[in-house]
Amino acid sequence: MLKLFTPTKAPSHRQERVAEEVKFLLSQQLQRDSLPIERDENDNLLKPQAPITITELSVSPDLRHAQIGVMPLGGIGQETVAKYLKVNSWYLRKFLAKQLKTRIAPELHFFLDDHFDQAAKIDALIVKIHNKERTNGAEPSVD
């Protein structure tokens, strides 16, 4: 994950409000599926095949930077989604500048959120342990 700022305390109420508004506006724009750049310099298609989910969004204390965790639905084409959003970040920032009632539109930094992958690995480990306990004849303990 890209670390532009390390929060030393809980985000302020203003940071939370701006983050929620940015998340709402970006979700709307990504749902419309109308970003201008759909191909890279080699004429390869960048437009993702699956819808993009915004999983996490945090705004720096000065509201100049926003870190946005994204994941394509089903995890299909993650690298394509990252390139697509990076190439179109200028357009999304311009869109936010028109919609937000703040002096500065935050610079957008997208990263692929791997929380779902980590959760799936943990679930698989729990199932494996649970099955191992069953095969040993012991009843699994619930603490």
C-alpha positions in Angstrom: 0.0 0.0 0.0 1.2 3.5 -0.9 2.0 5.5 2.2 1.9 9.2 1.5 1.0 10.2 5.0 1.0 8.3 8.3 -1.8 9.4 10.5 -0.7 10.1 14.1 -4.2 10.5 15.4 -7.7 9.8 14.4 -9.0 11.6 11.2 -10.8 14.8 11.9 -14.5 15.2 11.2 -13.7 17.3 8.2 -11.4 14.6 6.8 -14.1 12.0 7.2 -16.8 14.2 5.5 -14.5 15.0 2.6 -13.5 11.3 2.3 -17.2 10.2 2.2 -18.0 12.8 -0.4 -15.1 11.8 -2.6 -16.0 8.2 -2.3 -19.6 8.9 -3.3 -18.6 11.0 -6.3 -15.9 8.6 -7.5 -18.4 5.7 -7.2 -20.9 7.6 -9.3 -18.4 8.4 -11.9 -17.0 4.9 -12.1 -20.6 3.5 -12.3 -21.2 5.8 -15.3 -18.2 4.1 -17.0 -17.4 7.3 -19.0 -13.8 7.9 -18.4 -12.0 9.4 -21.5 -8.9 7.2 -21.8 -9.7 3.6 -22.6 -6.5 2.5 -24.4 -2.8 2.8 -23.6 0.0 4.1 -25.9 0.3 0.7 -27.5 -3.4 0.7 -28.3 -4.1 -2.0 -25.7 -7.6 -1.9 -24.1 -7.4 -0.6 -20.5 -11.1 -0.5 -19.8 -11.8 -3.2 -17.1 -14.3 -5.9 -17.9 -15.7 -6.0 -14.3 -17.1 -3.1 -12.2 -14.6 -1.4 -9.9 -15.2 -1.4 -6.1 -13.8 1.4 -3.9 -12.9 -0.5 -0.8 -11.0 2.1 1.2 -10.5 5.8 1.0 -8.5 8.1 3.3 -7.7 11.8 2.9 -4.5 13.5 4.2 -5.0 16.1 7.0 -4.4 19.0 4.6 -7.0 17.4 2.2 -4.5 17.6 -0.7 -4.0 13.8 -1.2 -6.5 10.9 -1.2 -5.4 7.2 -1.1 -8.0 5.1 -2.7 -8.1 1.3 -2.4 -9.8 -0.3 -5.3 -10.6 -3.9 -6.4 -12.4 -5.1 -9.5 -15.4 -7.3 -8.8 -14.2 -10.9 -8.6 -10.6 -9.8 -8.6 -10.4 -10.1 -12.4 -7.9 -7.9 -14.3 -6.4 -6.1 -11.3 -3.4 -4.7 -13.2 -5.6 -3.4 -15.9 -7.8 -1.6 -13.3 -4.7 0.0 -11.7 -3.4 1.3 -15.1 -6.9 2.5 -16.1 -7.4 4.5 -13.0 -3.9 5.9 -12.9 -4.2 7.1 -16.5 -7.6 8.7 -15.8 -6.8 10.1 -12.4 -6.4 13.6 -13.9 -10.0 13.4 -15.3 -11.4 12.2 -12.0 -9.6 15.0 -10.1 -11.0 17.5 -12.5 -14.5 16.0 -11.9 -14.0 16.2 -8.2 -12.8 19.9 -8.4 -16.1 20.8 -10.0 -18.3 18.9 -7.6 -16.6 19.4 -4.2 -17.1 22.6 -2.3 -13.5 22.7 -1.1 -10.7 25.0 -2.1 -8.5 22.2 -3.4 -9.4 18.9 -5.0 -7.3 16.1 -3.6 -4.6 14.4 -5.7 -5.8 10.8 -6.3 -3.5 7.9 -5.5 -5.0 4.5 -6.4 -3.8 1.2 -5.0 -5.0 -2.4 -5.3 -6.6 -3.4 -2.1 -5.5 -6.9 -1.1 -7.7 -7.3 2.0 -10.1 -9.7 0.2 -7.2 -11.9 -0.8 -5.9 -11.9 2.8 -9.4 -12.7 4.2 -9.7 -15.6 1.7 -6.4 -17.0 2.9 -7.4 -16.8 6.5 -10.8 -18.4 5.8 -8.9 -21.3 4.0 -6.6 -21.8 7.0 -9.6 -21.9 9.4 -11.4 -24.4 7.3 -8.2 -26.5 7.0 -7.7 -26.4 10.8 -11.4 -27.2 11.3 -11.2 -30.2 9.0 -8.0 -31.4 10.6 -9.6 -31.4 14.0 -12.6 -33.4 12.7 -10.4 -36.0 11.1 -8.5 -36.4 14.4 -11.8 -37.2 16.1 -11.7 -34.1 18.4 -14.6 -31.8 18.5 -13.6 -28.3 17.4 -13.5 -25.9 20.4 -15.2 -22.6 20.3 -13.7 -20.0 22.5 
